[in-house]
Amino acid sequence: MILYTCGQRDKHAAIGHACGRAAKALDEAGYEYEIRDMPGYRMVPWTWGQRRRGRDEVKELTGQIGLPVLALDEGRTIVGSGKIAEWAKAHPTVQPEIGGG
C-alpha cells in the first residue's frame, strides 16, 4: 500500500491539510504503508512546473496529478483525502469486538 502525498502530511494534519488527513485516517485504521512524496504544491505557483513534471507515476495510476492518492496492493487507487478516510474507516485492520460477555 502506497500513499502518495505532497509531503505535508504531518505538521499540517491539525489544520486540515488533505495529505495529513489521509495519513491520519490510515494511521487510525491501523495501516502500515509506504509514503511517496511528490513534488510541487497546488497553492504555491512557482512549484507548478515541477508538480506537472514530477507526478508522472500518479498520473499513470489515476489519470490526474492531484494528491493524496492511495494505491492499494491489489492495484486499485483511491483519490482524495475524504475518499481515503472513508475507505480506511470502512476497512480497519482490526475489527472492533461486538458484544461482550
C-alpha positions in Angstrom: 0.0 0.0 0.0 1.4 3.4 -1.0 0.2 6.8 0.0 1.3 9.5 -2.5 1.4 12.9 -0.8 2.8 16.3 -1.3 4.9 15.9 1.8 2.6 18.0 4.1 1.1 15.0 5.9 2.3 15.6 9.5 2.6 19.2 10.5 -0.5 20.3 8.6 -2.8 17.5 9.6 -4.0 19.5 12.5 -5.1 22.4 10.3 -6.8 20.3 7.8 -4.3 19.6 5.0 -5.6 16.9 2.7 -2.4 14.8 2.8 -2.3 14.9 6.6 -6.0 13.9 6.8 -5.4 10.9 4.6 -2.3 9.8 6.6 -4.1 10.2 9.9 -7.1 8.2 8.7 -4.8 5.3 7.6 -2.9 5.5 10.9 -6.1 5.4 12.9 -7.3 2.4 11.0 -4.1 0.6 11.9 -2.4 0.5 8.4 1.3 0.4 7.7 2.0 1.9 4.3 4.8 3.4 2.2 4.8 7.1 1.7 5.9 8.7 -1.6 6.3 12.4 -1.5 5.6 14.0 -4.9 6.9 17.5 -5.9 5.0 20.7 -6.1 2.2 22.3 -4.3 -1.2 23.5 -5.6 -1.2 26.7 -3.7 2.4 27.7 -4.5 2.5 28.9 -8.1 6.3 28.7 -8.6 6.2 24.9 -8.0 3.5 24.2 -10.6 6.1 23.2 -13.3 7.7 20.6 -11.1 4.2 19.5 -10.0 3.3 18.7 -13.6 6.6 17.1 -14.5 7.2 15.2 -11.2 3.9 13.4 -10.8 4.0 11.1 -13.8 3.6 8.0 -11.6 0.4 9.4 -10.1 -0.9 10.4 -13.5 -0.2 6.9 -14.9 -2.2 5.4 -11.9 -5.1 7.8 -11.9 -5.2 9.9 -15.0 -4.7 13.1 -12.9 -2.0 14.7 -10.7 -3.9 15.7 -7.6 -2.9 14.3 -4.2 -3.3 12.5 -1.9 -3.7 9.1 -3.7 -3.7 5.7 -2.1 -2.6 2.8 -4.2 -3.8 -0.5 -2.7 -1.8 -3.7 -3.0 -4.4 -5.2 -5.3 -3.9 -2.4 -7.9 -6.9 -0.2 -7.1 -6.4 3.5 -6.3 -8.4 5.9 -4.2 -8.1 9.6 -4.9 -8.7 12.4 -2.4 -8.4 12.6 1.4 -12.2 12.2 2.0 -12.4 9.0 0.0 -9.2 7.6 1.5 -10.6 8.4 5.0 -13.9 6.7 4.2 -12.2 3.7 2.8 -9.9 3.4 5.9 -12.8 3.7 8.3 -14.8 1.1 6.4 -11.8 -1.3 6.2 -9.9 -1.1 9.5 -7.1 -3.6 10.1 -8.6 -4.8 13.4 -12.4 -5.2 13.6 -14.0 -3.9 16.8 -15.3 -6.5 19.3 -19.0 -6.9 19.1 -21.0 -7.5 22.3 -19.3 -8.9 25.3 -19.8 -11.4 28.0 
